[in-house]
Amino acid sequence: MKILSIIASTALAGFLAAGAGCGGEGTPPVLGDLPPEPEAPGPTEEFDPNSGRNTTNVPAPQDPETATCEKNAYLRIGAFAVTNNMHGESRLEEGDVYTQCIAIDSVGFPASWRWDVRTRRPYVKGFPQIAFGTNPWTQVATTKQLPARFGDLSTLVVEHEVAVAADGLYNLAFDLWLTEDDTPHQNERTNEVMIWLDGNIPVGTGKVGSVSIGGADYDFHVQQFEDGPPLLLFAAHEPRPSGRTDLLEFLRYLESNGYVSPDVYLSIVELGTEMWWGRGEAIVNEYSVLLERE
């Protein structure tokens, strides 16, 4: 028997405060060659979305019902949570500037987040995101659909329409956490799976090859950090901020090549932006998840 769950893209919004979000703790290495550093980052002018890289022309939500710049805040939209993950803030040094805020509309979507990072230190400062599932760090769940045993899934498809306008270094990416069982904990993570849809953060080392999944081409990287599980990273050759992404195809590719076991549990699916520096805004105009289990 199949259990079908369709998570709609409009729902009433609520608020839930929670602890640290996903996106990794640890200290990742400097990845790849960095662009030339300006003479001084200095203060910047007010951010103009039209001056950045626009993947679509979706307007920003007007007068959002709920907005916050509080670290690790959750803004609930039905089975989803927009999360103000600022996990890299603790590594800032004197003189660095970092602000990050999230917002949702009174009826749920559009949802959005903005960031302003004035530092040239090459590491991820935060990962504002829309989350679906159970957080391995806090055990806070947005839905009862996840965790789910990977081998029991028959469908996991995300429909997304996202607009990003940004300068500096950033990405737009899915982040999936796999854990040992259905009671996820940060110490029981087996793998992190990322699918970079857009952006310009250097991917770095560990490239295994190129693969075609769902009609799109990706570079596949495997990276191992000292204090975390392996990162299995797919970086799209062409920007894919909007469309249909079959996440199960990526997991099945990893299983068929011996990187993950069907017995691990998918704890959470996140879609967000990592940033090293610069200013930007991401607007999630539409978002839905279709999940089926055998």
N, C-alpha and C positions, 0 to 999 in steps of 0.2 A: 504494500500500500504506500502511496506517495502522500506526504504531508506538504501542502502547498502554502507558501507564505508570500504574499505580495505586499510590499511596504510602499504605501502611496507617498506621493511627493507633496501633499498638503495635509496638515494636521494642526490641531491646537497646540500652542506652545506652552511650556512650563519652565521652571527653573529648579536645578538641583546643584548644590555645591558639592564638590568632590575633591579628592587629593590629586597627586601627580598623575599626569596622563601618560599615554604610551608615546613611543617615538624614541625610546632608548635612554638609558642613563649612561654610564661609561664615557670614555674619552676616545672618540674616533681619531685616527691619524689624519694628517693633512693629505688630501687626495689630489693628485695631479698638479699641473702647472696653473698658477693663478694669473689673472690678467694684471697688467701693470698697475701699481698702486699710485694714486694721485699724490701730489705734494702734501696735502693734508685733507682728511675727510671734511672737517669743519662743519659748521651749521649748514643745513640745506634749506632750499625754499619750500614753500608749501607744496605738497605732492599734487601733481596734476595727472589724473588717470590717462588723459589723452596723450601725454608725452611718453608713456611707457609702451610696453609690448602688449597690444590688445589682441587676444585670440578670438574674441567675439565682441559684439557691441551691446551686451546686456547692461542696462542702466543699474546703478546702485539702488538698493531699496530706499524708499523715502520714509522718513520718520519711523524708524523701526520701533516695534513695541518694546523690545528688550535689547539692551546693549550693555556690555561691561568690558572693562580693561583689567579685571581681577585675574590674577594668575590662577590657572587650573579651574576656572569657572566652567560650568556646563550649562548650556541653554538647550532645553529639551524641545524636540519637534517630533511628537509621536514616538516611533521606535528608534529615533536617532538622537544624538546629542552633538551640538556644536561645542567644541572644547578649546579653551584658551591655553594650550600646552606651551609652556615657556621653560622647558627642561634645561636649556643651556644658560639660563640667566645667572646661575651661581658662579659661572666662570668669567663674568664680565670684570673688567678692571677699571680703575679710576679714570674718568674721562669718557668712557663708553656710554652711548645712549641707546636704549632699547625700550620701545613701547609696542604693545600688541593688544588689539581689541577685537571682540567678536560681536555680532549682532544678528538678530532674526526678525522677520516681519511679523506683524500681528497674527497672520494666519499661517505662519511657519516659514515658507519659502517666499522670496529669496532669503538666503542666509549669506553672511559675508564675514570676512575678517580683514584687518589692515595691520601693517607693521611698519616700523621705522627703526632701522638699525644703523647706527653711525659708529662703526668700528671696522677695522680691516682684519680682525682676528678670524682666521679661516676655520671655523667650526659652526655647526648648526646651532642657532640660538633658540629656535622654537619650531613647533609643528602645529599651528592652529589647524583644526580639522573638523570633519563631520564623521562621527563614529557610530558603528552598528555592531553591538556585541558586548562582551564582558572584558573589562580592563584588567590585565594581569597584575598591575601594580596595586590597584585599589579594590578589585573585585566588584566594582560598580558596573551594573548591567543596564543597557538601554533596551534590551529585548530578551525574551526567553529563547529565541531561535538559535543563539550562539552562547556558549560553545556547542560545537557539533563535531563528531568524529568525521575526519576528512573522507574516509572510505565509505561513509554512509550518504554523502552528498551526491545528488544527481544533477543539480542545477545551482549555479551561483552567478547571476548576471546582474550587473549594475548599469543602469541608464543614468547618464550624467550630462548636465549642461553647465559648464563652468567658464567664467570669464576671468582672465588674469591680466592686470596691468601693473608692471613692476619695472624697476631698474635694479642695478646691483646683481647679486648672485642668489638665485632661488630655484625651486622646482615646484611642480605639481605632481603628487604621487599618491598611489595607493600604498598602504602599509598594512600587512597582514601578520598577526602573531600566531604562531603554532605552539601548543603546549602539550604536556604529557597526558593530561586527562581533562575531565570536564569541570574541574575546580581550579581554574587557572591561577597561577601565582608567578611572580616575576622570576623566582628561582627554578621554575619548571618549564621555562621557555625552551623549545627545541630548535626553532628557526624563526627568523624574520624574513618575510618576503616583500620586496618593494617592487612596484611597477611605476617607473617614472614616465609620466605622460607628456611633460613639457618642462622647460626651464633650462638653466645654463650652469648649474653647479658642476664642477668637474667630477666625473664618475670615478676616476682613479684606476687602481690596479685590479687584478683578479679577473680579467676578461677571459671567458672560456670560449666564446664564439658568438655567432649571430644566429637568431632563430626567427621563424615566422609563426606568429600565433594570432588567430582570429583575423587573418588578412593584413596584419601589420608586422613590420620588422623591428626587432629589438636586439641590442647587444646584451648578452647575458654575462653577469659577473658573479663570482663567489668571493666573499671577503670574510675573513675570520678575525674577530677582535679578542683581546685577552680576557675581557670581563663580560662576554656575552655570547649568545649563540651565533651560528653562521648567518651572515646576511646574503640572501639570494636575490640578486638585483637584475631587473629587466629595464633597460633604458631605451625608450622608443626612438627610432631614427627620425620620425616626423612628429610634430606636435599633435596630441590627441586629447585636447581639453574637454571635448564634448563628443558624445556618441554612446556606444554600447560596448562594455568590456566584460568578456566572459572570464571571470576570475578562476573558474574551475579548470579551464584549459591550461592556465599557468601552473596550477597545482598538479595537474596530471602530467604535464611535461616534467616537472621536478620528480614526481614519483617514478616515471618511466626511466629516468636517468639516474636513479638511485640517491637523490638528494633528500627526499622525505619519505616517510612511511605512511601507508593508509591508516595506521592506528593512531596517528597524532590527532589532536583536536584543534580545529580552527576556533580561536578565542574571540577575535575581533577583526573587523574590516574598517579601516580608516582611509579617508581621502583628505589630504591637506597639502600645505605648502611648507617646505623647509626653506630657511633663508640663512645666508651667511652675513650679508650686509645689503643695504639699500632700503628702498621704500616700495610698498606695493599694496595692492588690494586684490582679493579673490572674491568672486560672487558666485554662489551656487544657486543658479536660477531654478533648476529642476534636479531631482535626485530620487532614485528608487532602487530597491533591491528585490530581486526575484530569487527565492531560495526554495529548493526542493530536496527532500530526503527520501531515500528508498524506504 
